[in-house]
């Protein structure tokens, strides 16, 4: 799901929409729903997303679309994952490894289901 991002410091909303496969209106809406997502604006009023903002958007997208969480559920999950990242970076790496393994197993099971 993670896209290879160009080597730039900031991205405009159109670029982010293309990179994340989301509409610009969805990005603006998520800014109102997730306080962690506050891209600064240029002098002309254009939103300037950092790579961290894009990673956060991809995580929100995964939580809402892949895990089928509600916006409130995604907010809570982001809060708990933020706490666990601060608490233990080693545990965070182990968790991401486990999540990757679970994703692989899920994809394989979905492929088997499609064959049936």
DRENPA-3360 file (N, C-alpha, C; in nm, 2 decimals, always signed):
BEGIN
1 = XXXXXXXX = +0.08/-0.12/+0.00/+0.00/+0.00/+0.00/+0.09/+0.13/+0.00 ~ +0.21/+0.12/+0.06/+0.29/+0.23/+0.06/+0.35/+0.26/-0.07 ~ +0.33/+0.39/-0.11/+0.38/+0.43/-0.24/+0.53/+0.48/-0.22 ~ +0.61/+0.47/-0.33/+0.74/+0.53/-0.33/+0.72/+0.68/-0.35 ~ +0.76/+0.76/-0.25/+0.75/+0.90/-0.26/+0.87/+0.97/-0.32 ~ +0.84/+1.07/-0.41/+0.95/+1.14/-0.47/+1.03/+1.21/-0.36 ~ +1.16/+1.24/-0.39/+1.25/+1.30/-0.29/+1.22/+1.45/-0.28 ~ +1.12/+1.49/-0.21/+1.08/+1.63/-0.20/+1.05/+1.65/-0.05;
9 = XXXXXXXX = +1.05/+1.77/-0.01/+1.02/+1.80/+0.13/+0.87/+1.82/+0.15 ~ +0.80/+1.89/+0.06/+0.66/+1.91/+0.07/+0.59/+1.88/-0.06 ~ +0.46/+1.84/-0.05/+0.38/+1.80/-0.16/+0.25/+1.88/-0.16 ~ +0.20/+1.93/-0.27/+0.07/+1.99/-0.28/-0.04/+1.89/-0.28 ~ -0.16/+1.94/-0.25/-0.28/+1.85/-0.23/-0.30/+1.76/-0.35 ~ -0.29/+1.82/-0.47/-0.31/+1.74/-0.59/-0.21/+1.62/-0.60 ~ -0.09/+1.65/-0.57/+0.01/+1.54/-0.57/-0.02/+1.43/-0.47 ~ -0.06/+1.48/-0.35/-0.09/+1.39/-0.24/-0.21/+1.30/-0.28;
17 = XXXXXXXX = -0.31/+1.37/-0.34/-0.43/+1.29/-0.39/-0.39/+1.18/-0.49 ~ -0.30/+1.22/-0.58/-0.26/+1.12/-0.67/-0.18/+1.00/-0.61 ~ -0.08/+1.04/-0.52/+0.00/+0.94/-0.45/-0.08/+0.85/-0.36 ~ -0.18/+0.90/-0.30/-0.26/+0.82/-0.20/-0.39/+0.76/-0.27 ~ -0.42/+0.80/-0.39/-0.54/+0.75/-0.46/-0.66/+0.79/-0.38 ~ -0.66/+0.91/-0.33/-0.77/+0.97/-0.26/-0.81/+1.10/-0.32 ~ -0.94/+1.14/-0.31/-0.98/+1.27/-0.37/-0.93/+1.38/-0.27 ~ -0.91/+1.50/-0.33/-0.87/+1.61/-0.25/-0.97/+1.65/-0.14;
25 = XXXXXXXX = -1.10/+1.63/-0.18/-1.20/+1.66/-0.08/-1.20/+1.57/+0.04 ~ -1.16/+1.44/+0.02/-1.14/+1.35/+0.13/-1.03/+1.39/+0.22 ~ -0.92/+1.43/+0.15/-0.80/+1.48/+0.23/-0.84/+1.60/+0.32 ~ -0.91/+1.69/+0.26/-0.95/+1.81/+0.34/-1.05/+1.77/+0.45 ~ -1.14/+1.68/+0.42/-1.23/+1.63/+0.53/-1.15/+1.56/+0.64 ~ -1.06/+1.48/+0.61/-0.98/+1.41/+0.71/-0.90/+1.51/+0.80 ~ -0.86/+1.62/+0.74/-0.80/+1.72/+0.82/-0.89/+1.77/+0.93 ~ -1.02/+1.78/+0.91/-1.11/+1.82/+1.01/-1.14/+1.71/+1.11;
33 = XXXXXXXX = -1.12/+1.59/+1.08/-1.15/+1.47/+1.16/-1.03/+1.42/+1.25 ~ -0.91/+1.44/+1.20/-0.79/+1.39/+1.26/-0.70/+1.51/+1.30 ~ -0.69/+1.54/+1.43/-0.61/+1.65/+1.47/-0.46/+1.64/+1.44 ~ -0.42/+1.51/+1.43/-0.27/+1.49/+1.40/-0.24/+1.54/+1.26 ~ -0.34/+1.56/+1.17/-0.32/+1.59/+1.03/-0.34/+1.74/+1.02 ~ -0.24/+1.82/+1.02/-0.25/+1.97/+1.01/-0.14/+2.02/+0.92 ~ -0.15/+2.00/+0.79/-0.04/+2.05/+0.70/-0.04/+2.20/+0.70 ~ +0.08/+2.26/+0.70/+0.08/+2.41/+0.69/+0.04/+2.45/+0.55;
41 = XXXXXXXX = +0.01/+2.58/+0.54/-0.03/+2.64/+0.41/+0.08/+2.73/+0.37 ~ +0.10/+2.74/+0.23/+0.19/+2.83/+0.18/+0.14/+2.97/+0.18 ~ +0.21/+3.07/+0.14/+0.16/+3.21/+0.13/+0.04/+3.22/+0.04 ~ +0.03/+3.13/-0.06/-0.08/+3.14/-0.15/-0.20/+3.06/-0.10 ~ -0.19/+3.00/+0.02/-0.30/+2.92/+0.08/-0.30/+2.77/+0.04 ~ -0.20/+2.73/-0.04/-0.19/+2.58/-0.07/-0.14/+2.50/+0.04 ~ -0.21/+2.39/+0.07/-0.16/+2.30/+0.17/-0.03/+2.23/+0.13 ~ +0.06/+2.22/+0.22/+0.19/+2.16/+0.19/+0.21/+2.04/+0.29;
49 = XXXXXXXX = +0.19/+1.92/+0.23/+0.20/+1.80/+0.31/+0.35/+1.75/+0.31 ~ +0.39/+1.71/+0.43/+0.52/+1.65/+0.44/+0.51/+1.50/+0.42 ~ +0.63/+1.43/+0.41/+0.62/+1.28/+0.40/+0.56/+1.22/+0.51 ~ +0.57/+1.27/+0.64/+0.51/+1.22/+0.75/+0.36/+1.23/+0.74 ~ +0.31/+1.34/+0.69/+0.17/+1.36/+0.66/+0.11/+1.26/+0.57 ~ +0.19/+1.23/+0.46/+0.14/+1.13/+0.36/+0.14/+0.99/+0.43 ~ +0.24/+0.96/+0.51/+0.24/+0.83/+0.58/+0.12/+0.82/+0.67 ~ +0.09/+0.93/+0.74/-0.03/+0.93/+0.83/-0.16/+0.91/+0.74;
57 = XXXXXXXX = -0.17/+0.98/+0.63/-0.28/+0.96/+0.54/-0.30/+0.82/+0.50 ~ -0.19/+0.75/+0.46/-0.19/+0.61/+0.42/-0.23/+0.52/+0.53 ~ -0.19/+0.55/+0.65/-0.23/+0.47/+0.77/-0.38/+0.49/+0.80 ~ -0.43/+0.62/+0.79/-0.57/+0.64/+0.80/-0.65/+0.57/+0.70 ~ -0.61/+0.58/+0.57/-0.67/+0.51/+0.46/-0.68/+0.36/+0.49 ~ -0.57/+0.30/+0.54/-0.57/+0.16/+0.57/-0.67/+0.12/+0.68 ~ -0.67/+0.20/+0.79/-0.76/+0.18/+0.90/-0.91/+0.19/+0.85 ~ -0.94/+0.29/+0.77/-1.08/+0.31/+0.73/-1.12/+0.21/+0.62;
65 = XXXXXXXX = -1.04/+0.19/+0.52/-1.08/+0.11/+0.41/-1.05/-0.04/+0.42 ~ -0.93/-0.07/+0.47/-0.89/-0.21/+0.48/-0.94/-0.28/+0.61 ~ -0.93/-0.21/+0.72/-0.97/-0.26/+0.85/-1.12/-0.23/+0.87 ~ -1.18/-0.15/+0.79/-1.32/-0.11/+0.80/-1.36/-0.05/+0.93 ~ -1.26/+0.03/+0.99/-1.29/+0.10/+1.11/-1.37/+0.23/+1.08 ~ -1.45/+0.28/+1.18/-1.51/+0.41/+1.17/-1.41/+0.51/+1.19 ~ -1.44/+0.64/+1.17/-1.35/+0.75/+1.19/-1.31/+0.75/+1.34 ~ -1.41/+0.73/+1.43/-1.38/+0.73/+1.57/-1.29/+0.62/+1.61;
73 = XXXXXXXX = -1.31/+0.50/+1.55/-1.22/+0.39/+1.57/-1.08/+0.41/+1.52 ~ -1.07/+0.47/+1.41/-0.94/+0.50/+1.35/-0.87/+0.60/+1.44 ~ -0.94/+0.70/+1.49/-0.88/+0.80/+1.58/-0.82/+0.73/+1.71 ~ -0.90/+0.64/+1.76/-0.86/+0.57/+1.88/-0.73/+0.48/+1.85 ~ -0.74/+0.42/+1.74/-0.62/+0.33/+1.70/-0.50/+0.41/+1.68 ~ -0.51/+0.53/+1.62/-0.40/+0.62/+1.60/-0.34/+0.66/+1.73 ~ -0.43/+0.69/+1.83/-0.39/+0.74/+1.96/-0.31/+0.63/+2.03 ~ -0.36/+0.51/+2.03/-0.30/+0.40/+2.10/-0.16/+0.36/+2.03;
81 = XXXXXXXX = -0.16/+0.37/+1.90/-0.03/+0.33/+1.83/+0.07/+0.44/+1.85 ~ +0.02/+0.57/+1.87/+0.11/+0.68/+1.90/+0.17/+0.66/+2.03 ~ +0.09/+0.62/+2.13/+0.14/+0.59/+2.26/+0.24/+0.48/+2.27 ~ +0.21/+0.37/+2.19/+0.30/+0.25/+2.19/+0.43/+0.29/+2.12 ~ +0.43/+0.37/+2.02/+0.55/+0.42/+1.95/+0.64/+0.49/+2.04 ~ +0.58/+0.58/+2.13/+0.66/+0.66/+2.22/+0.71/+0.57/+2.33 ~ +0.63/+0.47/+2.37/+0.67/+0.38/+2.48/+0.79/+0.29/+2.45 ~ +0.78/+0.22/+2.34/+0.88/+0.12/+2.30/+0.90/+0.11/+2.15;
89 = XXXXXXXX = +1.01/+0.17/+2.10/+1.04/+0.15/+1.96/+1.06/+0.01/+1.92 ~ +1.12/-0.07/+2.00/+1.14/-0.21/+1.97/+1.01/-0.29/+1.96 ~ +0.92/-0.26/+2.05/+0.79/-0.32/+2.04/+0.72/-0.28/+1.91 ~ +0.74/-0.15/+1.88/+0.68/-0.10/+1.75/+0.72/-0.18/+1.63 ~ +0.85/-0.21/+1.62/+0.91/-0.28/+1.51/+0.85/-0.43/+1.51 ~ +0.84/-0.49/+1.63/+0.79/-0.62/+1.64/+0.64/-0.62/+1.59 ~ +0.57/-0.52/+1.64/+0.43/-0.51/+1.60/+0.41/-0.49/+1.45 ~ +0.49/-0.41/+1.39/+0.48/-0.38/+1.25/+0.52/-0.51/+1.17;
97 = XXXXXXXX = +0.62/-0.59/+1.22/+0.65/-0.72/+1.16/+0.53/-0.81/+1.17 ~ +0.47/-0.82/+1.28/+0.35/-0.91/+1.30/+0.23/-0.86/+1.21 ~ +0.21/-0.73/+1.20/+0.11/-0.68/+1.12/+0.13/-0.71/+0.97 ~ +0.26/-0.71/+0.93/+0.30/-0.74/+0.79/+0.27/-0.89/+0.77 ~ +0.30/-0.98/+0.87/+0.27/-1.12/+0.85/+0.12/-1.14/+0.84 ~ +0.04/-1.08/+0.93/-0.10/-1.09/+0.93/-0.16/-1.05/+0.79 ~ -0.11/-0.94/+0.74/-0.15/-0.89/+0.61/-0.12/-0.99/+0.50 ~ +0.00/-1.05/+0.50/+0.03/-1.16/+0.40/-0.07/-1.27/+0.41;
105 = XXXXXXXX = -0.09/-1.32/+0.53/-0.18/-1.43/+0.55/-0.32/-1.40/+0.50 ~ -0.36/-1.28/+0.54/-0.50/-1.23/+0.49/-0.51/-1.23/+0.34 ~ -0.41/-1.18/+0.27/-0.41/-1.17/+0.13/-0.41/-1.31/+0.07 ~ -0.33/-1.40/+0.13/-0.33/-1.54/+0.08/-0.47/-1.61/+0.10 ~ -0.53/-1.58/+0.21/-0.67/-1.64/+0.24/-0.77/-1.58/+0.14 ~ -0.76/-1.45/+0.11/-0.85/-1.39/+0.02/-0.83/-1.44/-0.12 ~ -0.71/-1.47/-0.16/-0.68/-1.53/-0.29/-0.74/-1.67/-0.30 ~ -0.73/-1.75/-0.19/-0.79/-1.88/-0.19/-0.94/-1.87/-0.20;
113 = XXXX = -1.00/-1.78/-0.12/-1.14/-1.76/-0.13/-1.19/-1.72/-0.27 ~ -1.12/-1.64/-0.34/-1.16/-1.61/-0.48/-1.15/-1.73/-0.57 ~ -1.06/-1.82/-0.54/-1.05/-1.94/-0.62/-1.17/-2.03/-0.60 ~ -1.23/-2.03/-0.49/-1.34/-2.12/-0.46/-1.47/-2.08/-0.52;
% end
